[in-house]
Amino acid sequence: MSQPGRIRIILTLGIALASAASATPRLLLSTTSIGPIFVATGANGALQTVQAYNAGDTTALNLSVTTSATWLNASIGTTGPCTFQSTGTCTSIQLALNTAALADGTYTESAIVTSPGAVDSPQQVSVTVTVANVPASVTLYAAPNGGTASFNIYPHGPVIGLISTQSGGSWLSLQNPPGLPPYTFGSAYAIQAITQTGQAPGTYTGQVSISGSTFSGDNQNINVTLNVTTSPILQLNNAPIHLTGFQGGPSTTSTVSFTNAGQGTLSVSGATGTATSNFLSASVTNASSILITANPAQLAPGFYSGTVTVSSNAANNAQVAIPVELDILPAGQPFITQGGVVNISTFANEAVAPGDIVAIFGDQFASGSSTFTNPTTPLASQLGTTQVLVNGVPSPLFFVSRQQVNFQIPYSTPAAQVSSVQIVANGVTSNARSITVATSVPRVLVWPSTDVQGNYGIAVNADGSLALPTTSTVGAFNSHPTKAGATLILYCVGLGQTNPGATDGTASTSQPVEATSQVTVSFGGSVAPVTAQSVFAGLVPTAVGLYQINVQVPNGVPVGNSVPISFTLNGNTSNTVNIAIGQ
C-alpha cells in the first residue's frame, strides 16, 4: 500500500504542524464578534446586546463579564426568551460603548464572558468600533506615474464632493461607496489620489468640498496634501497584534510583516515598543518583518496595551504605528484558547471524526520549552505530565509542547453529538472546550506554506515523488506532475472507523488492511469535474490515524500546475486542494 519511510516523514510533518459535555453546563453565545460599528466623533456608540445560553445540562450558568478597555463597559442583564434561536431561555449581556473621548480611528477590544466549570468558558466577544467623521485634512503618499493612495471618510449621509487641485493636474477624486444608493453611516467614501504621467516628485495640494449631508458637521472643505515620492512607502500587512502569556511565564512573540508600496529600497532600521507596564519590545528580524516581544513576567493577570513604532527610510514613516494588546493568564492553569481545537489538515475549528488527529492550542500544557513525542506505538495517553481528556477519557498523544498538543480522538467517541476536550498538566485540569463529532469529516492533508505555497495537498505518485510542479522542493523528495492513467496516493485524516475496526493509538496493519468505504475523487473543481472511484481507501499501514486514498487518474482530467482536487466519502466532501497534472 505504501512505503514506510515516506509515511514516517509525512507523519512527522503532521506532528510538527502542528468530563462529558452532557454532564455539565455549556456556554453558548449569540455572537462572538460585534462590528465594525461606526460612531461619530465625540459621541457614544449604541448599546449592544449579546445573549448567553446554556447548551448543556440543567445546571445554571454562573455568568460574569470583564472587558479589555475602559471605553467598553459590560454588565449582566435580564433573563428572557432567546432571540438568536427559536427555543430556550437566554441571559442578556449589555455592552456599553463609551467612545465619546476616543480620537478618530478603529479600535478592537474584547468582552470576556465566563461561567466557571462550564464547557466553552471563557469566551471572548470581539468588539470593533470605528470613530469616524469628515476630517479637515488628509495627507497621502504615492509613487510617480500612476501611483495610488486613498483615505476613507464616513459622512452621516450621502454627500456630493466638489474636487479642485491647486497644482499637478487632475490627480484627486472622491469615490462613492459600492452599491450607492442606499447609504448607511459606515459606508466609506474614498478620497483617492492617482499620480499623473509626468507629475514630478513633490508636494501637491487639493481640496474636496463636501456638501449635501443632513449632518452639518459633514459639510466642510477637506484639504488634501499629496506627497509624490520616489522614496519607499511602508505598508504593514498584519497589524494590530494580540498576544497571550501567563503570569511569571516566558516572553511571547509575534511577527509583523511589511511591504514597500513605493519605490526604491525600503530599509527598516529599528522598532521600539512603548507600554505603561514596560512589557513591550521590538526588533527588526529581516528586510521584511519585525519581531514584537511581550514579557509577562512581572504582570498580574489582565489586559495590557502598547504601541510599536517603526524607524525607516519610508516617506510615510511618521504615520506608522502598530497597536499591541497582551492578555495575561493566571500561572499554573492550562488554558485552551477559544477555537483552539482544530484538525491538522486545515487547522479549522470544525467537526472531527472518531480516530481523527486533532491539535489543541493554548498555553501551559507543558513546562517551559519542553516538548514530548511518542516514539513508538501504541501511543501513550500521557507524555511528561500531560494528558488530553475527551469526555473524561484519556486519549492517545502524538506531541506535547507548552502551547500545542496533538492527539487522537478515540474511536469510541459517540458521533452526532457534542463532546468535551480538556488538558491535564501537572495535575491541574484546564477549561473545557466543545467539539462536534461526526461519523466522518474527510480532509486532505495540506503542505504548509513554508514548504510549498498554493494550497497543495500531500499527494504522492507511484514512484514516490510528490504530485507538485517540478520546480517545487520539499526535503529530499523529487516532484513531478501526475498524469492520466497514473496511480495517485492522497494522504488524509477524518475518514472515521474502518472495517475491520481500528484501535485507539495503535498502528494500522497491512494484514488485514483497515479500509473505509470507497470514495469518489473529483478532479478539476466544481465546474464539469472529472471523477474516479478509489482503488483503496483506508488507514496507512504502520501509522496511527493517517489515511490514504489510492486512485487512478482518469482520462480527460484538466492539465496544469494547480488543478483542484477533492473527494467524497458517504456523502461528506473533503476540502479542496491543488495538485499538478501534466500531459
N, C-alpha and C positions, 0 to 999 in steps of 0.2 A: 503493500500500500504506500509506503513512504520510506525515506532514507533517514534513519535515526539521527545522524549528525545534523542534517538540515533542521529536523524538528527541534533538536535541543537549542539551536540558535534562535528559532522563531519563538520557542517558549521563553528563552532568556529575554528576548525583546518584549514579550508580553508582560513579563515580570518587571522589567526595568521601566516600561511605560507607566510604566505605571505602578427578657420576659415577653411573652407573645402580645401582639398588638391588640388582640381581642380582650385581654385581661386588664387593660389599663386605659385611661382616657387618651385620646389623640387630638392634638391641637390642629385645627384646620382653619385657615383664614380665607376670607372672601377675595383678598388680593395681597400680593407681596410687593407690588410696585404701583406707585401713585405719581402721575405727572408724565411729561412736564406740565406744570401749572404756571400760567403766565399771570404775573401780578404787576400792577402799575407801580412805578417808583413812588415811595412814600406811603404805600398802602399795605394793609394786611391781607393775606390771602383768605379765601373762603374756607370755612371749617370742613374738614374731610372726615369720613367715617369708614372704618374697617370693621367687618363682623368676624367674631371668633365663634367657632362651632366645635363641639365635642363629637368627633367621628369615631370614638372608641366605645368603652363601656359606660355604664351609668354613673361612674364616679365623677363628681363635679370638677370642672376646671377651676384652678385657683389662679386667676389671671393677675398679672402686673405688667406694667409697661414703662420703659425708660426711653430716652432719646439721646442722640449724639450731638445735639446743638441747642443753644439757648433759644433760637428763634422757632424751634419745633417743640411744642408742648403737647403732651399726651395724657389722657385720663381714661379710666374705665367708665363706660356709660351704662345704659339700661339694658335689660334683657327683654327680648320680644321675638316675634317670628323672623326667621331668616328671609332675606330678600335676594340673596345670590343663589339660592337653591329653592326647590319647590316645597321642601318639608323641613321641619326641625326648628329648634329654638336657639337663637344666637345672642351673644353679648356684644354690644357696640363698643368700639374703641374710638374715641374722639381725638383728632389731630388738629391742633390749632396752629395756624401759620402766622406767627408774629413777625412779619417781614418788613414792617414799615421802616426800620432803621437800616436795612440792607442796601448796599450800593448796587448799581446795575450789574447784572451778571447772572450766571447759572449756578445754583447751589444744589448739591445732592447730599442728604443726610438720612439718618435711619431712626425708625422707632423699633425697639426690640420688645417683642411680646413673649412673656414667659409664663408657663404653668408648670411648677415643679413636679417631676415624676411623670409628666405626660409625654407620650411619643410625639416627636417632631417639635419639641420645645428645646430651646427658644427658636423663634422665627423673627427674621428681620424684614421690616417693611421699608423699602427704599422710597424716599420722597424727594422728587426733583422739582425745584421752583426756579423759574426764570423771572428775575426782576427786570422789567423792560419798559422803555419809553422811547420817545423820539429824541435822540441826543442833539446837542447843539453843534457838535463837531465830530468828524470821523477822520482817522489817518490810515492810509493804505500804502502797501508796498508791492511793487510789481516789477518784473524784468522788462526790458525794452522789446519792441516789435512783437506785439501780441500777448505779452504777459497779462495775467488777470488777477484781480483781487476783489473781494466783496465783503460787505458787512451787513448783517441783518438788523432791521428795525421792526418794531412791533407797535404800530398805532392801534388805537382802540377800535377803529372802524376803517372802512375803505377810504383811501385818500387818492389825491392827484399829486404828482410830483413834476414841478417845472424845473428843467435842467438848464444850467448855464455853466460855462467854463471861462475862466479869465485868460487861460493860455493852454497851448498843447492840442487844440482841436477837440473833436467830439469823442473824448475818451470816457465820459461819465454817463451813466444811465441809472434808472430805477426800474427794477424788475418786479412785476406783480407776483403775488403768491400763486402757486399752481392751483388751478381749479376755481379761480375767482370769476364770478361770484358763486356762492355766497362767501362772506368774510366773517371770521370769528377772531376775537382777540387771541393772539398767539400764532396767527398765520404771519409768516415773515415776508415783508418786502425787502428786497436786496439792493443795497447801493452797490453798483458794480463799476469797476474801472477796467478798461481794456486799453493797453498802451497802443498807440497808433504807429504805423510804419514810419520810421524816420523820427519819431519822438525821442529826442535826446535824453540821456540821463539828467535828472534834475528834479526840482520840486515844482509841482503844478497845483493850482487851486481851482476849485469849482464850488458850485452850490446847488443843493436840492431844496427847492421851496415847496413845503408840504402844505396842502390845503384840502378842504372837503370833509375833515373829520368832525364828528359831533362832539368830540372831546377837545376843548380849546387848546389844551397843552400840546396836542399833536401838531397843530398848525404853526409851524415855525420854519425858519431857514436853517438848513444843516450845512455848515461849512465843511468841505471835503478837501483834504490835502493828499495828493498822490505823490509818493516818492518813487520815481523811476530810477532803478538802480541796477548796476552790473554786479553788485555785491551779492553774497548769499542771502537767502531769506529762510530763517529757521522755522520748521513746521514740526510740531510734536505729534506723535502718532497714537499714543495710548494713555494720555493723562485725562482725568486725575487718577491718583493711586490710592488704593485701600489695602492696608496691611493688617495682619493679625499676629499677636505674640502672647506670651504669658508672663506673669509677674516673676521676676528673677530669672527669666529664661534667656536664651541666646538671641542675638540680633536676627531680624527678619529683613529680607531684601526684595526689591522688585526692580526690573529693568525698564526704562523708558527709552524708546527708540525715536529717532528724529530723521527727517529728510531735508534736503535743500530744495525749496520751491523757487529759488532764484538762479543766479549764475555764479560762476567762479567756484572755488573750493571752500566748502564750509569747514571751519575749524572751531571746535568747542574746546576752550582752554580750561574750563573749570565749572564746578557746580557746588552750590552752598545750600545747606539746609538750615532753616530758621524755625524754631518752635519754642513756645514759652517754657516747656519742660525739658528742653535741651536734649531731646532724644534723637534728633534727626541729623543725618549727614548724607553727603552725596559725592560721587566721584565719576570722572569720565572713564569709561571702560574701553571704548574704541572709537573709531571715526563716526559711528552712527548710533551710539547709545550711552546712557548714563545709568549708573547703579545707585539706587536710593536705598539707604540703610536706616532702619529704626531699631534703637536699642531699648528694650523694655525693662532692663534690669532694675532700675530704680523707680519704676512707675507702679502705682496701685492699679487694680482693675478699673477699667473705664475707657472712655474715648478721648483721644488726643488728636490735635490737628497741627499742621505746619505747612511750610511752603519751601520749595526748592527753586532757587534762582540760577540761571544759566549764564555763563560768560562765554561769548563767542564773537566772531567777526561778522555776524549777520547784521544786516541793516536794521532789522526789527528786534534786536536783542533785548532792548528795554521793555518790550511788550510781553516777553516770555516768562511765565512763572508756572510752576507745577504744584497744584494743591495735593497734600498728602494727609490721609486720615489713618490713625492707628487704633485698633481695638485690642485692649489688654484683657486677657482671661485670667481667672484665678490659677495659681500654681497647683500642680499635682492632680488636676482634674482633666482626664482625657476628654476631648471635645470633638464631635463630628459636625462639620460645617453644614449649613443649610444647602441642600442639593449636592452634598458631598459623597453620596453613594452612587457610583456610576459603573457602566460596563467598560471593559478595557478595549473595546473596538472604537467607539465613537466618543467615549468619555461623556456620554449623555446621562442625565438623571432621568431614567425611564424604567419601564418594566424590565424584569430579568426572568430567566428561566431556571428551573431546577438543574443543578450541575454547572451553572454559568460561572465564569471567572469575573469577579467584581472588585473594584478598587474603592477604598474609603479614604477621604481626605479630611484633614482636621489638624489637631495638634496634641502633643503629649501622649502619643501612642507608644513611644519608647524613650529611653533616657538619652539626652544629648544627641550625638551624631551616630549612635549605634544603629546598625542595620542587621537584619537576620533574613536568611533564606532557608528553605527546606532542601537539603542536598539530596534526599532520597525519598522514595515513595514506599508505603503510603504516607501522605503528608500528615505531619503532626498538627494537632489543633492548638498548640501553644509554641510560640517562639519567644525566647527570653522570658519575660513576664507577661506577654501579651496574648490575649485571646479575642476572637470575634464570636459573639453570640447571635444566632439567628433564631428568633422566638425562644431565646434562652438556651439553645443547643450550641455547644462549641463546634466550630466549623474548620475544615482544613485550611491551612495557611500556606501561601506561596512566599510572601515577602512582608517584612515589617520594618518601618523606619519611624522617625519621630512624627512625620506628617502624612504618611501614607501606609495603608495596609492593603494587600491583595489577598483575596480569599475565594473559596468556592462555596456557592450556595448549595446546601445539602439537597440531594435528590428527593429526600422525604418532605421537603418544604411544600405545603399544600399550594396548588395553583388556584388561580381565580380568586385570590383574596390578598389582603394587605398583611404583611409581616413586619416585624421589627428587627433592627440591627443595632447592636451595642458593642463597644470596645471595653475590655477589661485590661488595665495596665497597672502593674504594681499593686494589684489587689483593689484598685479603685475602678468603679464602673462609670462609663461615660453616659451622656444623654443618649436617648434612643431616637433613631430616625426610621421612618417607614419605607418599605419597598413594596411594590406590587409585583406579584409573581404570576407569570403566565406559563402555559404548557410549553411554548417555545417563543423565543424572541430572537430570530436569526440575525446575526450581524457578521459581515465580513471584516476580518482584521485589516487595519489601515496602517500603512507605513507612516511613521512620524514625519512631520515636515522637515525636521532636522536631517533626516536621511534622504527623503525624496519628497519634493513638493508636488502638489497636484492631486491630492486625494486618491492616491494609488492603493489598490488592495494588495494584500500579500497573496500573490498568485505565482505558482511555480510551474515551469514547463517540465515535460517528462525527462529531459536531460539534466534537470537540477538547476537550470538557470531561472532567473526571475522574468516574469512577463512584463517587462518595463522597456522603455526606449533604450536602444543600445548605448546611448550616452549616459545612462543612469548607473551609478556605482553605489552599492550597499555592501560594505565589508569586503569579503573575498569573493562574493558571488559575481558571476557573469550575468549579463542581462541581454535579452533579445525578445522582440515581439513574438507572441504566439501566432498561429495561423489556422485557417480552416482545415479540419481533419486531424489536428494535433490534440493530444490529451493535455488538459489543464487541471491543476490542483489548486483549489481555493481553500484558504485556512480561515476558520470561523469560530465563533462562540455562540452560545444561546440556543442550540438546537434541541435541548431538553433530553429526557431519558431515552435510552436506546433499547434495542432488543438483540441479545439478552441484556438485562438491566445492568448499568454501571454502578460501581460502589464509590461512595464519597472518598476523595483523596487518593484513590487507587489508580495506578497507571492502567490504561486500557490494554487489552490483549489483542493479538492477531489471530488467535485460535481459541474460541471463535471470535470473529470480528463483532464489535458492538455497533450496530448500524441503526440509523433512523429511517424514516420513510423516504422514498425517492423524492428528490427536489427538482424543480424546473428552473433552469438557469436562463436568464434573459440577457441578450447582447444588443447594445445599440440604443438604450434609453427607452423613453415612453412612446416615441413615435415610430411605429412599424418595427418593433423589436423582432429579432430572430431568436428562437428559443430552442433549447435542447434538454432532454432528460438526463439526470445524473447517472453515471455508471455505478458510483458508490457514494454514499453519504453516511458519515458516522464518525466515531471517535478515532483520533490518531493513535495507533499502537505506540506504547511506551509513554504516552502523555496523559495528563490529567485535565479534563475539561476542555481540551482543544479538539475541534472537529476538522474534518477535511471533506471536500466535495470533489470528486473526480468526474470530469465531463469532457466529452469530445466536442471540440469547437465545430459548430455546424457550418455547412456551406452557406454562402450569402451573407456572412457577418460583415458589418462595416469594417473598414480598414483605417487605422490611424494610431497616433501615439497616445490618444486619450479617448478610448472607447468606453462608454458607460456599461456597467455590468451589475446585475443583482440576481437574487434567486428567491424562490417562494417555496415554503415548507408548510403543508397543511393549511394553506390559505394565508399564512403570515409571510410578508415580504421583507427582505433584508434591506439594509442600507444600500445605496448605490455608490460604487467605487469605479475607478478607472483602471484599465489595463491597456497594454499596447498590443495591437493586432496588425500583422503585416500580410503581404501577399502570399 
